[in-house]
Amino acid sequence: AGVTTLDLGDRKVEVWYPVEPGAQGDAPRDAYYIRDWLPDYIDALLPADVNPPLVTDAYRDVPASHDGPFPLVLFAHGFAAFRDQSTFLTAHLATWGFVVAAPDYLERGLGNALGQAPQVRYGDVELGRATVDLVKAENARAGGLLEGVVSADRIAITGHSAGGGSAILFGSEPDVVTFIPMSAGVRGAGGDIALPDKPSLWLTGAADGVVPLDGVEATYDLASPPKSIVVLDNAGHLAPSDLCAIGASGGGIVAIAIEAG
């Protein structure tokens, strides 16, 4: 998988895409740092050497495969998170022949949760549409890294937690063919919930203490067929993310924060 970063004005969009085996040459695997998403006042509290990398399975800006165009998948991160939060999944999907685009949902991102509100506010569907338009423009840009790489006529969207809600909302868009909420459920008054009339896959953890299994199952029961649900035994809310792996050798990001005071 290759990975590149696109600019959407006030925020970034990370894009993973297929590459030919060996095209990465001697390039190192790409890494990211959760500290990059912290507000300045939080960053200033941390010692300079507190910055564990999360090494991903993608390579930065390497040439894309010429076997495309490849279908587009949108990824929506959860509350207090960031666009790279599930690289284990986004890079993996790229190796299976998908282009995966993940914008920063700054309205619910890590920075906003810590007091740094975005200057521009997008609705979930509005941001999804802006992301699709940006990827389409890159696909058409002569000489660009993604020129001719993306087919955006039939889109899939997946998302984690609050991003699962984004997947449900955007799933009703006419060019979306399937939606995949992870660790997410929506319960409305009287059980009347407007779910997309599209095929869906629901993934959750049996030990999720944030979005309990019964809530996911109640929403799943209302989804239109064809549909499937996957329940991971002993998995908690963050299982569909990288968050538990960041700084694992130091006890994880919570332990690192406590150690840093």
C-alpha positions in Angstrom: 0.0 0.0 0.0 1.0 3.6 -0.7 -0.2 6.6 1.3 -0.4 10.3 0.5 -1.9 13.4 2.1 -4.3 15.7 0.3 -5.3 19.2 1.4 -9.0 20.1 1.9 -8.3 23.7 3.1 -8.7 23.7 6.8 -8.0 20.0 7.2 -6.2 17.1 5.6 -7.3 13.9 3.9 -5.2 10.7 4.1 -5.4 8.4 1.1 -4.1 4.8 0.9 -3.9 3.2 -2.5 -2.6 0.0 -4.2 1.0 -0.3 -5.4 2.9 -3.0 -7.2 5.0 -5.3 -5.0 8.5 -4.0 -4.8 7.6 -0.5 -5.9 8.5 0.9 -2.5 12.2 0.0 -3.1 14.2 0.8 0.1 11.7 3.3 1.4 10.8 2.9 5.1 7.3 2.1 6.2 5.3 5.3 7.0 4.8 6.3 10.6 2.6 8.8 12.3 2.6 10.5 15.7 -0.6 11.1 17.7 1.1 14.2 19.2 0.7 16.0 15.8 -3.1 16.2 16.5 -2.7 17.7 20.0 -3.6 21.4 20.7 -0.4 23.5 21.4 -1.3 23.9 25.1 -1.4 20.2 25.6 1.7 19.6 23.5 3.6 22.1 25.7 2.9 20.0 28.8 4.7 17.0 27.3 8.5 16.4 27.4 10.1 16.6 23.9 11.0 12.9 23.9 7.4 11.7 24.6 6.3 11.0 21.0 6.0 7.3 20.2 5.6 6.5 16.5 2.9 4.2 15.1 4.6 2.5 12.2 2.1 1.6 9.5 2.0 -1.0 6.7 2.1 1.7 4.0 4.8 3.6 2.1 4.7 7.4 1.7 4.1 8.8 -1.9 5.3 5.7 -3.8 4.0 5.2 -7.4 0.5 3.7 -7.6 -0.4 0.5 -9.3 -1.3 0.9 -13.0 -4.0 -1.9 -12.7 -6.7 0.6 -11.7 -8.9 2.4 -11.5 -9.7 1.1 -8.1 -13.0 1.6 -6.2 -13.2 4.3 -3.5 -13.8 3.6 0.2 -14.3 6.5 2.7 -13.2 6.0 6.3 -14.7 8.1 9.2 -12.8 8.2 12.5 -14.4 8.3 15.9 -14.8 10.9 18.6 -11.5 12.4 20.0 -9.6 10.7 17.2 -8.0 11.6 13.9 -7.8 10.5 10.2 -5.0 8.0 10.8 -6.6 6.2 13.7 -7.2 2.9 11.9 -4.2 2.5 9.6 -4.1 -1.3 10.2 -7.4 -1.4 8.3 -7.0 1.4 5.8 -3.7 0.2 4.5 -4.9 -3.4 4.5 -7.9 -2.5 2.3 -5.5 -0.8 -0.2 -3.6 -4.0 -0.6 -6.9 -5.6 -1.7 -7.4 -3.1 -4.5 -9.2 -0.2 -2.9 -8.4 3.5 -2.6 -9.3 4.6 0.9 -9.8 8.3 1.8 -10.0 9.4 5.4 -10.6 13.1 6.2 -10.1 14.7 9.6 -13.6 15.2 11.1 -12.3 18.2 13.1 -15.7 18.8 14.5 -15.3 15.7 16.8 -11.5 15.2 16.5 -8.9 15.0 19.2 -8.1 18.6 19.0 -11.7 19.7 19.4 -12.2 17.3 22.3 -9.2 19.1 24.0 -10.6 22.6 23.4 -9.2 23.5 19.9 -12.4 24.1 17.8 -12.2 24.1 14.0 -12.5 27.4 12.2 -14.8 25.8 9.6 -17.5 23.3 10.5 -18.7 20.6 8.1 -21.7 18.3 8.5 -20.9 14.6 8.1 -22.4 14.2 4.7 -21.0 17.6 3.5 -17.5 16.5 4.5 -17.9 13.1 2.8 -19.0 14.9 -0.4 -16.1 17.3 -0.2 -13.7 14.4 0.2 -15.1 12.5 -2.8 -14.8 15.7 -4.9 -11.2 16.2 -3.8 -10.2 12.6 -4.7 -12.0 12.9 -8.0 -10.0 16.0 -8.8 -6.8 14.2 -7.9 -7.8 11.4 -10.2 -8.2 13.8 -13.0 -5.0 15.9 -12.3 -2.5 15.3 -15.1 0.8 14.0 -13.7 -0.6 13.6 -10.2 0.2 10.6 -8.0 -3.4 9.5 -8.2 -4.1 10.2 -11.8 -6.4 7.5 -13.2 -6.1 5.5 -10.0 -9.6 6.0 -8.5 -13.1 5.0 -9.6 -15.6 7.0 -7.5 -18.8 6.0 -9.3 -19.7 3.3 -6.6 -18.5 4.2 -3.1 -18.3 2.3 0.1 -18.0 4.0 3.5 -16.9 2.5 6.8 -16.4 4.3 10.2 -15.7 3.6 13.8 -17.8 4.7 16.8 -19.1 8.2 15.9 -17.6 7.5 12.5 -20.0 4.6 12.3 -22.8 7.1 12.6 -21.1 9.0 9.7 -21.2 5.8 7.7 -24.9 5.4 8.3 -25.6 9.1 7.4 -23.5 9.1 4.2 -24.7 5.6 3.3 -27.9 7.1 1.9 -26.0 9.1 -0.7 -26.9 7.8 -4.3 -23.3 6.8 -5.2 -22.8 4.7 -2.0 -23.3 1.0 -2.6 -22.6 -0.3 1.0 -21.9 1.0 4.5 -19.9 -0.7 7.3 -20.4 0.7 10.8 -17.9 -0.5 13.4 -18.6 -0.2 17.1 -21.6 1.9 16.4 -25.4 1.8 16.8 -28.2 4.3 16.5 -31.3 4.1 18.6 -34.2 6.5 18.1 -37.4 7.2 19.9 -39.8 4.3 19.4 -37.1 2.5 17.4 -37.9 4.3 14.2 -34.5 4.8 12.6 -33.8 5.9 9.1 -31.1 3.5 7.9 -29.9 3.4 4.3 -31.6 0.8 2.1 -28.2 -0.7 1.2 -26.2 -3.8 1.9 -24.4 -3.4 5.2 -21.8 -5.1 7.5 -21.8 -4.4 11.2 -18.7 -5.1 13.3 -18.5 -4.7 17.1 -16.8 -6.1 20.2 -18.6 -8.2 22.7 -16.8 -6.4 25.5 -17.5 -2.9 24.2 -18.3 -0.7 27.2 -19.0 2.5 25.2 -21.5 1.2 22.6 -22.9 -1.9 24.2 -23.6 -5.0 22.0 -27.3 -4.8 22.6 -27.4 -1.3 21.1 -25.6 -2.4 18.0 -27.8 -5.5 17.6 -30.9 -3.4 18.0 -29.8 -1.2 15.1 -28.7 -4.1 13.0 -32.1 -5.7 13.4 -33.6 -2.7 11.6 -31.1 -2.7 8.7 -32.3 -3.8 5.3 -31.0 -7.1 3.8 -28.5 -8.2 2.7 -26.7 -7.7 5.9 -24.2 -9.3 8.2 -23.0 -8.7 11.8 -19.6 -9.7 13.2 -19.0 -9.8 16.9 -15.5 -10.1 18.2 -15.2 -12.0 21.4 -13.4 -10.1 24.2 -12.9 -7.0 22.1 -13.5 -3.6 23.5 -14.5 -0.3 21.9 -11.1 0.6 20.4 -10.5 -2.8 18.7 -11.1 -1.4 15.2 -8.4 1.3 15.8 -4.6 1.7 16.2 -5.1 3.5 19.6 -4.2 0.6 21.8 -1.0 -0.1 19.9 0.4 3.5 20.2 3.2 3.6 22.7 2.3 0.0 23.8 5.9 -0.6 25.1 5.4 2.3 27.5 2.0 1.1 28.7 -0.1 2.9 26.1 -1.1 6.5 25.6 -2.9 6.8 29.0 0.1 5.5 30.9 2.4 7.8 29.0 0.1 10.8 29.8 0.1 9.9 33.5 3.9 9.5 33.5 4.2 12.9 31.9 2.0 14.4 34.6 
